[in-house]
Structure formats: C-alpha cells, structure tokens
Amino acid sequence: MPNPQSPIPKTQLLLYLIPIIGFFPSLWTLYGGQASREQLAVSRLSITLALTWLLGYLLLSTGATTSNFFSLRLFILNSFLTSGYFIVSVWLMLRLMQGKSGRLPGFSTLAERVFSKYLS
C-alpha cells in the first residue's frame, strides 16, 4: 500500500471504478486499513454503486419473472439500470483521468454515511 503522503496512481483508482470487477479491490482497500482519503472515497463510491445496481437488478429481475403483465417493461427498466451503472462508472473514470473529482453528489454522501457508520 502506498504511503498516505505519496501520490496515488490513477490506475489504482480507475481499477476501483471498473463496473462489477472493481467492487472486490474496493472492498479489499476498505478493510485493508492503510489507504489515502481519496482511495477510501473512491472505494466507498464504487461499492455503493455496485450494491445499488445489484439490489435494483435483483428486484427488477424478480419482478419481471413473477409478473405476467409488466415483465417486458421491467426487463427494459433493468437494462436501463445496468446501462446507467456502466455509463456512470465510465464517466467517473474519465473524470479521474482528467484530474477532476471522482464524486457523485448523492451517492458519495450516502457512501460516506453508510461506511463511516459500519467501519468505525
């Protein structure tokens, strides 16, 4: 792990934001102990986005399989949710590559609140 004063390689932060796959290194970083403030913020955001997507995906898929009337609509909504998750992740990766902040207004504060409660 890098020292908190040393600059963080962008590739490590980009790894956290890879859809679905980035969940695991983000989780490792959160429970690993030594990480910079930026690494922790991006890890929390990545985990929150992944868990939100997974919960929505499972709920919409379950609703689509149990409903006869709304099944096509729920499957379409499910594909929009998945596409949105991937687009937001790529957008955050592009922002980090440009040197901008990797924060989302609603999700970053939610992630900080949830993980500070359970990890402190």
N, C-alpha and C positions, 0 to 999 in steps of 0.2 A: 504494500500500500504506500502511496506517496505521502510525504510529509504534508501536513495541512498548509504550510507556508509555500510549498513548491507549486508551480503551475500545473494544473490538471490537463492531461492530454485530452483533446477534443474527441479522439476516437473512443476513449473510455466513456465519456458522456453520451456519445452517439450510440454506443453499444446498449446503454440502458434504454434508449428510446426505440429500439427495433421492436416492431409490434410482436407480441406474444413471446418471442425469444428473449427480449430484454427484461422480462419480468424476473427471470432467475438470477442474472447478475445484479439486478437492483435489490432483490431480496438478500442476496449474499452481502452486498455493501451495507445494507441497513443493519443486519445482525452481526457484521464483521467487527464493528467497533470503531476503528480509526478511519475516518473519511472527512473530507472537507465539507464545508457548508454547502457548496454548490453540488457536490456529489450526492449529499443527502437529499437536497431539494429535488434534483432530477430523479433520483431513485424513488422518492415518495410519489412524485407525479406519475412516473412510469407504472408503479404498482397500482395506484389509484385508477389510472386509465384502463389498465388491463383487467382489474377486478370489476370495474363498472361495465366494461364491454362484455366480460364473461357472464355476469349476472343478467344483463339485458339479453344477451344471446340465448342463454338457457331459458329465461322466462318467455321470450318470443317464440322460441322453438317448441317449447312445451305447449304454449297456447295454440300454435299453428297445427300441431299434431292432434290436439284434443278437440279443436273446433272444426266443424264442417263448413260453416258459413264464412268465417273470417280467415281461413287458412292461407289463402293466396295473399291477402293483404298483410298478414303477419309475417309471412316469408319475405315479402318485398320490404317491409319495415326492418326486418332482420338484416337484409342485405345492405340497406342504407346505414344501419348502425355499424356494421362491420366495415363498410367503405369509409364511413366517417372516422372510425378509430384509426384506420390505416392512413387516411389523409392528414389527420391531426398529428399523428406520430411523425410523418414525413415533414410536415410543416415545422414542427418543433426541431427536427433535425436540421432543416435548412436554416432556421433562426440561430441555432447554436453554431453552425458553420460560419455564419456571418458575424459572429461575435455578440449577438444580441441575447437577451434574457430567454431562458427556457421555461417561462412561467405561463400558466393559463389562469386567468382571473378567478374563475370559480373553483377549478379543480386543485390548484396549488394551495389555496387556503384550506380547503377540505382535507387535502392530504396532510398538511401540517397539523391540523387539529386532530385528526384521527391517529396519526402515527406518534405524535407527541404524547397523546393520552396513553397509548399502549406500550410505547417503548421507553418511557421514562420511569 
